[in-house]
Amino acid sequence: MTDDVAIEHGVAFYAVARPDKVAIVFGDRRITYGELDQDINRAARFLAEEKVGPGGRLGIALRNRPEWIVAAFAAARLGAQVVPIPYGTTPDELNYFCTDGEVEYLLNEAGLDSFIAEASTRSGDALPGAAPDYIALRAYTSGTTGVPKAVLRPEVAPHLSIQGLVGYYTAYGLDGPDEVNVTGSPMYHIAGFSGPHTALLLGHTTVILDHFDAGEWLQAIETERVTYAITAPVHLYRVMQLSDDVRAAADVSSIKRIMHGSAPCAPSLKRQVIDFFPVDAVWEAYGGTETMGTIISSEEWLTHPGSVGRPAPGSAIAIMDDEGNELPTGDVGLVYIGSEWGLGFRYAGPAEHTEAVYRGDLATLGDLGYVNDDGYLFIVDRRKDMVITGGANVYPAEVEAVLVEHPNIDEVAVIGMPDDEYGEIVTAVVVAHGELNSDEVIAYAREHLVAYKSPRRVEFVVALPRDQMGKVLKRVLRELGTFEAL
């Protein structure tokens, strides 16, 4: 195959094959593939005048809306990359993304009306020699432990990338012509972006919510007969927090796959979600912006609770020590993963940032874990989150899994805080309901954990600091001198 091979996927293809099929649902708006194709062409002609061309960069800092998609596909047709920027960033953060990403044109909420007005005056005819409809991202890590880093991938022919996505979704059983996706996750994040992107490459309908609201998300599933969604545990938690009456009345029978990742999912929550959705609909993936690692179905998870699965198609995993030696089954070490999808990624900036994460063709995202006798991966914790107290290693995720089972604890984050005697002490930051005090939390932990793993300090907060995909910002917790502001 060559780069100019005919591609039977993408908005341009379906604008001819199924022009009247609905591509995007956004509130009261229903945009067909024919209409979307013309909107993309108009936007591409405008962006070309703004010097966004092959190898260039378009920054998008919008809320979830169809124009996010229009602009991104317009950049793709011009051979440019998209720099997804979190909506609501501070001026300093915005400057960082634009400078680091070498953004040539920034589309944000302030400039949206002008962009729409200017693009509307351009021709909607097909662009001569346009690049295929595959959006290439200069994606950034979430930055939960520091400044976000750009993840750079080797150049791959667009048709090969599209084939990879098609194969991946086929493996999920989502290869029908009339699948419907819904997303409420922010599209600047890979989990929020990948659903709509792939849906439109495959000729599906994508329902876009401007933000995640559990009730609206369930209503969209019922009304639009949604068949799949990519989401995060924090969103599933909010769905399960809806009243019993609301959940009982929701019709989710159309769902084939609820795919989640981005952050750990508490076993108690996972069981609730599996029970709520159709049989074997809930699948979990482990990986990151950088590369893909494992997947696990509901059925597999119920027989291997707590696991994040076995290698996804085209992926490999290994557990290694600090010297790069592969560890035997059952031993905890750094988790290294790699896939055809993320092969050869590197970070922007000094080469040592990339070199530090690689062992051969596999790379670590900084997680500790082990593989059991059946080849299933279990994540123990983030290496940077591990607490060393009195010389003993404590994995916060293990302590959190125990504490979250307490009937009066809604959420909990466990961190290490400085201590003169122990170096660090295990500290539980708790979101509670009802009457609960520190002594009760510590006593409950000691019923289920050895003393050194149990918290010596408990702080109560109204809410845990999270990024928009629900990852708890433990860095923020560790930096706080007091928890009273939370």
Residue pairs with C-beta under 8 A, 6 or more apart in sequence:
1 157
1 159
1 160
2 157
3 157
3 158
3 159
5 159
7 13
7 132
7 133
7 158
7 159
7 162
9 133
9 162
9 166
9 201
9 202
9 203
10 132
10 133
10 134
10 162
10 200
10 201
11 23
11 33
11 36
11 37
11 40
11 73
11 133
11 200
11 201
12 37
12 77
12 126
12 130
12 133
13 133
13 203
14 21
14 23
14 33
14 203
15 33
15 34
15 36
15 37
15 38
17 203
18 33
18 203
19 32
19 33
19 34
19 37
20 32
20 33
20 34
21 32
21 33
21 203
21 205
22 30
22 31
22 32
22 33
22 205
23 31
23 32
23 33
23 35
23 36
23 200
23 205
23 206
24 30
24 31
24 36
24 66
24 69
24 196
24 200
24 205
24 206
24 207
24 208
25 31
25 205
25 206
25 207
25 208
25 220
25 224
26 65
26 66
26 207
26 208
26 210
27 210
29 66
31 39
31 66
33 203
36 66
36 69
36 70
36 73
36 200
37 124
37 126
38 124
39 66
39 70
39 119
39 124
40 70
40 73
40 74
40 77
41 74
41 77
41 122
41 123
41 124
41 125
41 126
41 127
42 119
42 120
42 121
42 122
42 123
42 124
43 70
43 71
43 73
43 74
43 115
43 119
43 122
44 74
44 75
44 77
44 78
44 127
44 130
45 119
45 122
45 123
45 127
46 74
46 115
46 118
46 119
46 122
47 58
47 71
47 74
47 75
47 78
47 80
47 105
48 78
50 104
50 105
51 104
51 105
52 58
52 75
52 78
52 80
52 104
52 105
53 78
53 79
53 80
54 78
54 79
54 80
54 131
55 79
55 80
55 81
56 75
56 78
56 79
56 80
56 81
56 104
57 80
57 81
57 82
57 83
57 101
57 102
57 103
57 104
57 138
58 71
58 72
58 74
58 75
58 80
58 81
58 82
58 83
58 103
58 104
58 105
58 107
59 82
59 83
59 85
59 97
59 98
59 101
59 103
59 105
59 106
59 107
59 108
60 68
60 71
60 72
60 82
60 83
60 84
60 85
60 107
60 108
60 188
61 85
61 86
61 87
61 89
61 94
61 97
61 106
61 107
61 108
61 109
61 188
62 68
62 71
62 87
62 107
62 108
62 109
62 112
62 187
63 87
63 109
63 210
63 211
64 183
64 184
64 186
64 187
64 192
64 208
64 209
64 210
64 211
65 208
65 210
66 208
67 107
67 112
67 115
67 116
68 187
69 187
69 196
69 200
69 208
70 119
71 82
71 107
71 115
72 82
72 135
72 197
73 133
73 135
73 200
75 81
75 82
75 135
76 82
76 131
76 132
76 133
76 134
76 135
76 136
77 127
77 130
77 131
77 133
78 127
78 130
78 131
79 131
80 104
81 136
81 137
81 138
82 135
82 136
82 137
82 138
83 97
83 98
83 101
83 103
83 137
83 138
84 137
84 139
84 140
84 187
84 188
84 189
84 193
85 94
85 97
85 98
85 106
85 108
85 188
86 93
86 186
86 188
86 189
86 468
87 109
87 186
87 188
89 97
94 106
94 108
96 147
97 103
97 140
97 148
98 106
100 150
100 348
101 138
101 150
107 115
131 158
132 158
132 159
132 162
133 200
133 201
134 158
134 159
134 161
134 162
134 201
135 193
135 197
136 158
137 190
137 193
138 150
138 151
138 152
139 150
139 151
139 190
139 289
140 148
140 149
140 150
140 151
140 289
141 148
141 149
141 151
141 288
141 289
141 290
142 148
142 189
142 289
142 467
142 469
142 471
143 149
143 467
144 467
144 471
144 472
144 473
144 474
144 475
145 366
145 382
145 384
145 475
146 475
149 347
149 348
149 349
149 353
150 347
150 348
150 349
151 289
151 290
151 345
151 346
151 347
152 345
152 346
152 347
152 348
153 342
153 344
153 345
154 343
154 344
154 345
162 201
164 314
164 340
164 341
165 198
165 201
165 202
166 175
166 201
166 202
167 313
168 312
168 313
168 341
169 175
169 198
169 202
171 312
171 313
172 228
172 257
172 259
172 283
173 256
173 257
174 202
174 204
174 227
174 228
174 256
174 257
175 202
176 227
177 203
178 204
178 205
179 199
179 202
179 204
179 205
179 227
179 228
179 256
180 199
180 204
180 205
180 206
180 207
180 224
180 225
180 226
180 227
180 228
180 254
181 195
181 196
181 198
181 199
181 204
181 205
181 206
181 207
181 226
181 227
181 228
181 229
181 230
182 195
182 206
182 207
182 208
182 209
182 217
182 220
182 221
182 224
182 226
182 229
183 192
183 195
183 196
183 206
183 207
183 208
183 209
183 229
183 230
183 231
184 192
184 209
184 211
184 212
184 213
184 216
184 217
184 231
184 235
185 191
185 192
185 195
185 212
185 230
185 231
185 232
185 235
185 468
185 469
186 192
186 211
186 468
186 469
187 193
187 196
187 208
188 468
189 262
189 468
189 469
190 289
191 230
191 231
191 232
191 261
191 262
191 469
192 230
192 469
194 230
195 206
195 228
195 229
195 230
196 206
196 208
198 204
199 205
199 206
200 206
205 224
207 220
207 224
207 226
209 216
209 217
209 220
212 231
212 235
212 238
214 235
214 238
214 239
214 241
214 242
215 242
215 246
217 229
217 235
217 239
218 239
218 242
218 246
218 247
218 250
218 252
219 250
220 226
221 229
221 250
221 251
221 252
221 254
221 255
222 250
222 251
222 252
222 254
225 254
226 254
226 255
227 254
227 255
227 256
227 257
228 255
228 256
228 257
228 258
228 259
229 255
229 257
229 258
229 259
230 259
230 260
230 261
231 258
231 259
231 260
232 260
232 261
232 262
232 263
232 469
232 470
233 260
233 262
233 263
233 264
233 265
233 266
233 269
233 470
234 263
234 466
234 469
234 470
235 470
236 258
236 260
236 265
236 269
236 273
237 269
239 247
239 273
239 276
240 247
240 269
240 272
240 273
240 276
247 276
252 276
252 277
252 278
253 278
255 277
255 278
255 281
256 278
256 281
257 281
257 283
258 273
258 277
258 281
258 282
258 283
259 283
259 284
259 285
260 273
260 282
260 283
260 284
260 285
261 284
261 285
261 286
261 287
262 469
262 470
262 471
263 469
263 470
263 471
263 472
264 379
264 397
265 273
265 284
266 400
266 401
266 404
267 305
267 306
267 401
268 404
268 405
270 282
270 284
270 301
270 305
273 282
274 282
274 298
274 301
274 302
279 298
280 297
280 298
280 299
281 298
282 297
282 298
282 301
283 295
283 296
283 297
283 298
284 295
284 296
284 301
284 308
284 309
285 292
285 293
285 294
285 295
285 308
285 309
285 312
286 293
286 294
286 295
286 308
286 309
286 337
286 377
286 379
287 293
287 294
287 312
287 337
287 339
287 342
287 365
288 365
290 342
290 345
290 363
290 365
291 315
291 337
291 338
291 339
291 341
291 342
291 343
291 345
291 363
292 312
292 314
292 315
292 337
292 339
292 341
292 342
293 308
293 311
293 312
293 315
293 317
293 335
293 337
293 339
293 377
294 308
294 309
294 310
294 311
294 312
294 315
294 317
294 337
294 377
295 309
295 310
295 312
296 304
296 307
296 308
296 309
296 310
296 376
300 307
300 309
300 310
300 376
301 307
301 309
304 372
304 374
304 376
306 378
306 401
307 372
307 376
307 377
307 378
308 376
308 377
308 378
308 379
309 376
309 377
310 375
310 376
310 377
311 317
312 339
314 339
314 340
314 341
315 337
315 338
315 339
315 340
315 341
316 337
316 338
316 339
316 361
316 362
317 335
317 336
317 337
317 362
317 371
317 377
318 326
318 335
318 336
318 359
318 362
319 326
319 327
319 331
319 332
319 333
319 334
319 335
319 336
319 369
319 370
319 371
320 326
320 327
320 333
320 334
320 336
320 359
320 364
321 327
321 333
321 334
322 334
324 359
327 333
327 370
329 370
329 371
329 372
329 373
330 370
330 371
330 372
330 373
331 370
332 368
332 369
332 370
332 380
333 368
333 369
333 370
334 364
334 366
334 367
334 368
334 383
335 364
335 365
335 367
335 368
335 369
335 377
335 379
336 359
336 362
336 363
336 364
337 362
337 363
337 364
337 365
338 361
338 362
338 363
342 363
343 361
345 363
346 354
347 353
347 354
347 357
357 363
357 364
357 365
357 366
366 382
366 383
366 384
367 379
367 380
367 381
367 382
367 383
368 379
368 380
368 381
368 382
368 383
368 386
368 395
369 377
369 378
369 379
369 380
370 377
370 378
370 380
371 377
371 378
372 378
379 397
380 395
380 397
380 398
381 395
381 396
381 397
381 398
382 474
385 396
385 397
385 415
385 474
386 393
386 394
386 395
386 396
386 416
387 393
387 394
387 395
387 396
387 414
387 415
387 416
387 424
387 425
387 426
388 394
388 416
388 423
388 424
389 416
389 419
389 422
389 423
389 424
389 425
389 426
389 452
390 421
390 422
390 423
390 452
391 423
392 452
394 416
394 426
394 452
394 453
396 413
396 414
396 415
396 416
396 426
396 474
397 414
398 449
398 453
399 414
399 426
399 428
399 445
399 449
399 453
399 454
399 455
400 412
400 413
400 414
402 444
402 445
402 448
402 449
403 409
403 412
403 414
403 428
403 430
403 441
403 444
403 445
403 455
404 411
404 412
406 436
406 441
406 444
407 434
408 432
408 433
408 434
408 435
408 436
408 440
409 430
409 431
409 432
409 436
409 441
410 431
410 432
410 433
411 430
411 431
411 464
412 428
412 429
412 430
412 431
413 428
413 429
413 464
413 472
413 474
413 477
414 426
414 427
414 428
414 429
414 455
415 427
415 429
415 474
415 477
415 478
416 424
416 425
416 426
416 427
416 478
417 424
417 425
417 427
417 457
417 478
418 424
419 425
419 456
422 456
425 455
425 456
425 457
426 452
426 453
426 454
426 455
426 456
426 457
427 455
427 456
427 457
427 458
427 459
428 441
428 445
428 455
428 457
428 458
428 459
429 459
429 461
429 464
429 477
429 483
429 486
430 436
430 441
430 458
430 459
430 460
430 461
431 460
431 461
431 462
431 463
431 464
432 460
436 460
438 457
438 458
441 455
441 458
442 454
442 455
442 456
442 458
445 453
445 454
445 455
446 454
459 483
460 483
461 483
461 486
462 486
463 486
464 472
464 473
464 477
464 486
465 472
465 473
465 476
465 477
465 486
466 472
466 473
467 473
477 483
480 486
